Amino acid sequence: MQVRINRTYALWGFLLAIQLSLGFCANIYPSSTPTSTDTPSTTNQTRAPSSTLTAEISSPNGQYFVALSGSDDNPGTRDRPFRTIQKCADIAKPGQACLIRAGIYRETVRPAVSGTQAAPITFAPYNNEDVTISGTDPVLGWSPFRDSIFRTKVALPVNGYSDTGFFANQLFANGEMMPEARWPNLGGDLLRPTLASCCTTDGGGTKIDLENKDLPDLPGGLVGATIWTNEWYVTRTGTVTSSSPGRLSAEMSAPWERGGFWFYLAGKLNLLDSEGEWYYDGNEQFLYFWLPGGTLPESIEAKQRNFAFDLSDRSHIVVQNLKLFGNTITTSDASQGIVIDGIRAKYISHHMTLPPLPKSEQAPNSDDNLVLASHAHDTGIQLRGSGHTLKNSILEWSSGNGVLLEGIGHTVTNNVIANSNYLVSFAAPVRVNGTQHKITHNTIERAGRDAIAIDWHTAGFEGRNLEIAYNDISSYGMLSTDLGALYICCYINLEGGSIHHNSIRDTQAFSQFWGTRGIYLDIESYNSTIHHNAVWNITGGKDSYYVVAGSPRGSDRVFNNTFLGPIIIGESVQLRNNIYGEPSIINTKQQSNNLNLGKDPRLNADLTLPPGSPAIDKGISISGFTDDFVGKAPDIGAYESGEPRWQAGANLQR
């Protein structure tokens, strides 16, 4: 059994300030987008403050320098720096720092050794400079193909699609991801795409049959195209096996007796019919691209590497104030005490197919509907092991997770995590496995499905001692239904933890046929403590509820929340001091001092209580939850009248 390791890094900042006298408050919110140039910048940009870099320098040679103008044959001094970060990583010892000059570094960095708890190894920019570690390489040699479509010969990682190693090819122009050729054309963005619909039916086993009169009539047909299809809470991908006008059949990655409803097609050159789209012929190694505006962009790049840092089996490494582009960071079960602080990561992970979760990753006794957890175990910033910290960072755009927590005792705090899970499995902006994690003060927005998810396919039944608090969650469930901002399934034991002071708001259900939930304890998850949360403005769909809790396996406590909509509460729930709406389903007899919205609790626009509200001083005292009340008795709801309104979300500028 792993033991949680408590760590303190209070000494680092003091020692580094003495030894280096360098300002490490890097701009993690740049106004510019990474470009393909490898020329170091000579001008420092104005930067928003981040946390101070901390590292113990244990020798006179405790700092090494890296610059694009350097050479790996140099000694790594400021005047004679290394050329690659990896060269520094090869020789850096505990307590030493790799200080990186401005520019774009196209490499995967793997430290040769671990740091120690008292003396970590640090990777950070020198003197606030703008440093990007990119997973892309420039694509050159373009020539006209037809109309505004150009092509070039290039070896990309994937011939078609793959679900190991590189998940899918990815193309960028001027720092923005370009859509792969598809039908219907993307339209909006990856989380609000244009989709086709109608008449996808189960053909038996993994086969589906589809009818749609608007299917494109391509020369040579649609055989070999990739299809993405979505219905209710299940999303699958597959390959078209036969087609005729208005009809096709496909072999899918997993069976699903309901077929599908929404879909799109990709993976055929003749689908390339719109500005900005691209297609890759892996057999001929030709990349085709319809140039935006009909002119060649200054910078076209393709993904070539998955990882900026491979920290598998490494411990006590600090990665601070760097930008990551088209790549991510991974660790392993043996890793301990990794600190990721002040990074800005964009286009973290990308895949285009949904294979079932490998059996090797399946938790004992979960069901075999493993396609639900597709790529939920290998995407995003991957924190495995014990005692890692991700803080003060911005993570944007991932086909799966924003961050994956596996193991014990990780902290995710004061981050912005946006635009995650556009392939719509049970991945999430924050995907949780293991125990004793703290997920606090994050802003989570725009997710294909849940915002924070615990799923038994990889998590098993253990969710003890988790703290999920002061997070601001909005615009989740953008491409799926029957989900929650906080989704916990199935039979998960939440004993010893707490879900508190979260704002969950401003979400419109993807489908009119099914609902969206706020806090959702699905299929007998139990022993939760849910208090002082505010949930409002969940619109659209059918049977949307603001909290769903209650399992015969244990006891749940739901105290002092403000739910501006209906709730479902089971018999095992202690329901006290809450505001809720109708039509609610409440089966518990363990309730007291709750207020139905129909009885006019009179809320301000910010959900606080105005003078004269019937919720003021009408709650009951609950030891450990209402101890700091103002007035004669605790108030009902998430906000105490006379106290400052608590705030959720990250304290970061974007």
ChimeraX attribute file (.defattr): number of C-alpha atoms within 10 A of each C-alpha:
attribute: neighborCount
match mode: 1-to-1
recipient: residues
	/A:1	3
	/A:2	9
	/A:3	9
	/A:4	16
	/A:5	14
	/A:6	10
	/A:7	11
	/A:8	10
	/A:9	13
	/A:10	11
	/A:11	13
	/A:12	19
	/A:13	16
	/A:14	14
	/A:15	16
	/A:16	19
	/A:17	17
	/A:18	10
	/A:19	17
	/A:20	11
	/A:21	10
	/A:22	13
	/A:23	14
	/A:24	22
	/A:25	22
	/A:26	31
	/A:27	24
	/A:28	26
	/A:29	19
	/A:30	16
	/A:31	10
	/A:32	7
	/A:33	11
	/A:34	22
	/A:35	21
	/A:36	22
	/A:37	13
	/A:38	13
	/A:39	12
	/A:40	16
	/A:41	15
	/A:42	11
	/A:43	9
	/A:44	13
	/A:45	14
	/A:46	11
	/A:47	16
	/A:48	14
	/A:49	15
	/A:50	20
	/A:51	15
	/A:52	19
	/A:53	25
	/A:54	24
	/A:55	29
	/A:56	24
	/A:57	24
	/A:58	15
	/A:59	12
	/A:60	8
	/A:61	12
	/A:62	19
	/A:63	22
	/A:64	24
	/A:65	25
	/A:66	29
	/A:67	27
	/A:68	19
	/A:69	15
	/A:70	20
	/A:71	16
	/A:72	17
	/A:73	11
	/A:74	15
	/A:75	15
	/A:76	23
	/A:77	15
	/A:78	17
	/A:79	12
	/A:80	18
	/A:81	24
	/A:82	26
	/A:83	22
	/A:84	22
	/A:85	26
	/A:86	20
	/A:87	22
	/A:88	29
	/A:89	21
	/A:90	13
	/A:91	13
	/A:92	24
	/A:93	24
	/A:94	23
	/A:95	25
	/A:96	26
	/A:97	27
	/A:98	26
	/A:99	24
	/A:100	30
	/A:101	27
	/A:102	23
	/A:103	24
	/A:104	24
	/A:105	25
	/A:106	20
	/A:107	20
	/A:108	20
	/A:109	22
	/A:110	19
	/A:111	24
	/A:112	16
	/A:113	19
	/A:114	21
	/A:115	24
	/A:116	17
	/A:117	20
	/A:118	16
	/A:119	22
	/A:120	27
	/A:121	29
	/A:122	28
	/A:123	26
	/A:124	25
	/A:125	28
	/A:126	22
	/A:127	17
	/A:128	22
	/A:129	28
	/A:130	27
	/A:131	25
	/A:132	25
	/A:133	25
	/A:134	28
	/A:135	24
	/A:136	23
	/A:137	18
	/A:138	16
	/A:139	21
	/A:140	13
	/A:141	9
	/A:142	15
	/A:143	13
	/A:144	13
	/A:145	13
	/A:146	9
	/A:147	9
	/A:148	18
	/A:149	23
	/A:150	20
	/A:151	21
	/A:152	18
	/A:153	17
	/A:154	17
	/A:155	18
	/A:156	21
	/A:157	19
	/A:158	18
	/A:159	15
	/A:160	20
	/A:161	17
	/A:162	17
	/A:163	16
	/A:164	11
	/A:165	10
	/A:166	19
	/A:167	21
	/A:168	20
	/A:169	21
	/A:170	26
	/A:171	24
	/A:172	22
	/A:173	21
	/A:174	15
	/A:175	20
	/A:176	16
	/A:177	18
	/A:178	18
	/A:179	20
	/A:180	24
	/A:181	27
	/A:182	24
	/A:183	21
	/A:184	18
	/A:185	22
	/A:186	19
	/A:187	11
	/A:188	9
	/A:189	11
	/A:190	19
	/A:191	23
	/A:192	15
	/A:193	16
	/A:194	17
	/A:195	18
	/A:196	17
	/A:197	16
	/A:198	13
	/A:199	14
	/A:200	23
	/A:201	18
	/A:202	18
	/A:203	18
	/A:204	12
	/A:205	12
	/A:206	16
	/A:207	22
	/A:208	24
	/A:209	20
	/A:210	22
	/A:211	18
	/A:212	15
	/A:213	10
	/A:214	11
	/A:215	20
	/A:216	18
	/A:217	14
	/A:218	14
	/A:219	7
	/A:220	8
	/A:221	17
	/A:222	27
	/A:223	18
	/A:224	17
	/A:225	20
	/A:226	25
	/A:227	23
	/A:228	21
	/A:229	22
	/A:230	23
	/A:231	19
	/A:232	19
	/A:233	16
	/A:234	20
	/A:235	27
	/A:236	27
	/A:237	24
	/A:238	24
	/A:239	22
	/A:240	22
	/A:241	17
	/A:242	16
	/A:243	20
	/A:244	15
	/A:245	15
	/A:246	13
	/A:247	18
	/A:248	20
	/A:249	24
	/A:250	23
	/A:251	20
	/A:252	24
	/A:253	18
	/A:254	20
	/A:255	18
	/A:256	22
	/A:257	14
	/A:258	14
	/A:259	25
	/A:260	24
	/A:261	17
	/A:262	19
	/A:263	22
	/A:264	21
	/A:265	25
	/A:266	23
	/A:267	24
	/A:268	23
	/A:269	18
	/A:270	17
	/A:271	22
	/A:272	22
	/A:273	16
	/A:274	18
	/A:275	18
	/A:276	21
	/A:277	22
	/A:278	27
	/A:279	25
	/A:280	27
	/A:281	19
	/A:282	16
	/A:283	9
	/A:284	11
	/A:285	14
	/A:286	16
	/A:287	21
	/A:288	23
	/A:289	27
	/A:290	25
	/A:291	20
	/A:292	16
	/A:293	10
	/A:294	13
	/A:295	11
	/A:296	16
	/A:297	12
	/A:298	11
	/A:299	17
	/A:300	21
	/A:301	22
	/A:302	21
	/A:303	24
	/A:304	22
	/A:305	19
	/A:306	25
	/A:307	24
	/A:308	26
	/A:309	20
	/A:310	18
	/A:311	27
	/A:312	20
	/A:313	17
	/A:314	23
	/A:315	27
	/A:316	25
	/A:317	29
	/A:318	22
	/A:319	22
	/A:320	28
	/A:321	31
	/A:322	26
	/A:323	27
	/A:324	26
	/A:325	28
	/A:326	29
	/A:327	28
	/A:328	29
	/A:329	24
	/A:330	22
	/A:331	22
	/A:332	19
	/A:333	15
	/A:334	14
	/A:335	23
	/A:336	32
	/A:337	25
	/A:338	28
	/A:339	21
	/A:340	23
	/A:341	26
	/A:342	29
	/A:343	26
	/A:344	23
	/A:345	29
	/A:346	25
	/A:347	25
	/A:348	28
	/A:349	29
	/A:350	26
	/A:351	21
	/A:352	22
	/A:353	23
	/A:354	25
	/A:355	21
	/A:356	18
	/A:357	21
	/A:358	13
	/A:359	12
	/A:360	7
	/A:361	13
	/A:362	19
	/A:363	15
	/A:364	13
	/A:365	10
	/A:366	17
	/A:367	11
	/A:368	12
	/A:369	15
	/A:370	19
	/A:371	24
	/A:372	23
	/A:373	24
	/A:374	26
	/A:375	30
	/A:376	27
	/A:377	24
	/A:378	17
	/A:379	29
	/A:380	35
	/A:381	26
	/A:382	23
	/A:383	29
	/A:384	26
	/A:385	27
	/A:386	30
	/A:387	25
	/A:388	27
	/A:389	20
	/A:390	22
	/A:391	23
	/A:392	24
	/A:393	28
	/A:394	26
	/A:395	26
	/A:396	22
	/A:397	27
	/A:398	32
	/A:399	29
	/A:400	34
	/A:401	36
	/A:402	34
	/A:403	29
	/A:404	25
	/A:405	28
	/A:406	24
	/A:407	26
	/A:408	25
	/A:409	25
	/A:410	29
	/A:411	21
	/A:412	22
	/A:413	24
	/A:414	25
	/A:415	27
	/A:416	27
	/A:417	27
	/A:418	23
	/A:419	28
	/A:420	35
	/A:421	35
	/A:422	27
	/A:423	27
	/A:424	31
	/A:425	26
	/A:426	30
	/A:427	37
	/A:428	34
	/A:429	34
	/A:430	25
	/A:431	27
	/A:432	28
	/A:433	25
	/A:434	24
	/A:435	23
	/A:436	21
	/A:437	27
	/A:438	19
	/A:439	23
	/A:440	25
	/A:441	25
	/A:442	28
	/A:443	24
	/A:444	28
	/A:445	24
	/A:446	26
	/A:447	34
	/A:448	30
	/A:449	33
	/A:450	37
	/A:451	33
	/A:452	28
	/A:453	27
	/A:454	28
	/A:455	26
	/A:456	24
	/A:457	29
	/A:458	23
	/A:459	26
	/A:460	21
	/A:461	23
	/A:462	17
	/A:463	29
	/A:464	19
	/A:465	20
	/A:466	24
	/A:467	21
	/A:468	22
	/A:469	24
	/A:470	25
	/A:471	28
	/A:472	23
	/A:473	28
	/A:474	23
	/A:475	23
	/A:476	38
	/A:477	29
	/A:478	25
	/A:479	27
	/A:480	25
	/A:481	28
	/A:482	25
	/A:483	28
	/A:484	28
	/A:485	32
	/A:486	24
	/A:487	25
	/A:488	27
	/A:489	21
	/A:490	21
	/A:491	21
	/A:492	25
	/A:493	22
	/A:494	25
	/A:495	18
	/A:496	14
	/A:497	21
	/A:498	20
	/A:499	23
	/A:500	23
	/A:501	25
	/A:502	29
	/A:503	26
	/A:504	29
	/A:505	22
	/A:506	15
	/A:507	23
	/A:508	19
	/A:509	25
	/A:510	23
	/A:511	19
	/A:512	13
	/A:513	13
	/A:514	18
	/A:515	24
	/A:516	31
	/A:517	29
	/A:518	31
	/A:519	26
	/A:520	24
	/A:521	26
	/A:522	21
	/A:523	14
	/A:524	19
	/A:525	25
	/A:526	28
	/A:527	26
	/A:528	28
	/A:529	20
	/A:530	24
	/A:531	24
	/A:532	27
	/A:533	26
	/A:534	26
	/A:535	27
	/A:536	18
	/A:537	16
	/A:538	23
	/A:539	17
	/A:540	17
	/A:541	17
	/A:542	15
	/A:543	16
	/A:544	24
	/A:545	26
	/A:546	29
	/A:547	25
	/A:548	20
	/A:549	26
	/A:550	28
	/A:551	21
	/A:552	14
	/A:553	14
	/A:554	16
	/A:555	19
	/A:556	25
	/A:557	19
	/A:558	24
	/A:559	29
	/A:560	31
	/A:561	27
	/A:562	28
	/A:563	26
	/A:564	21
	/A:565	23
	/A:566	23
	/A:567	23
	/A:568	18
	/A:569	21
	/A:570	21
	/A:571	18
	/A:572	21
	/A:573	27
	/A:574	19
	/A:575	24
	/A:576	24
	/A:577	29
	/A:578	26
	/A:579	26
	/A:580	24
	/A:581	18
	/A:582	13
	/A:583	13
	/A:584	16
	/A:585	13
	/A:586	16
	/A:587	14
	/A:588	15
	/A:589	12
	/A:590	13
	/A:591	17
	/A:592	14
	/A:593	17
	/A:594	21
	/A:595	22
	/A:596	19
	/A:597	18
	/A:598	9
	/A:599	10
	/A:600	12
	/A:601	20
	/A:602	16
	/A:603	17
	/A:604	11
	/A:605	8
	/A:606	9
	/A:607	18
	/A:608	20
	/A:609	23
	/A:610	16
	/A:611	13
	/A:612	9
	/A:613	18
	/A:614	17
	/A:615	26
	/A:616	23
	/A:617	17
	/A:618	18
	/A:619	24
	/A:620	17
	/A:621	16
	/A:622	13
	/A:623	8
	/A:624	7
	/A:625	13
	/A:626	19
	/A:627	11
	/A:628	13
	/A:629	18
	/A:630	15
	/A:631	12
	/A:632	10
	/A:633	16
	/A:634	25
	/A:635	27
	/A:636	30
	/A:637	32
	/A:638	28
	/A:639	25
	/A:640	24
	/A:641	22
	/A:642	14
	/A:643	11
	/A:644	9
	/A:645	13
	/A:646	13
	/A:647	14
	/A:648	22
	/A:649	21
	/A:650	23
	/A:651	15
	/A:652	18
	/A:653	10
	/A:654	10
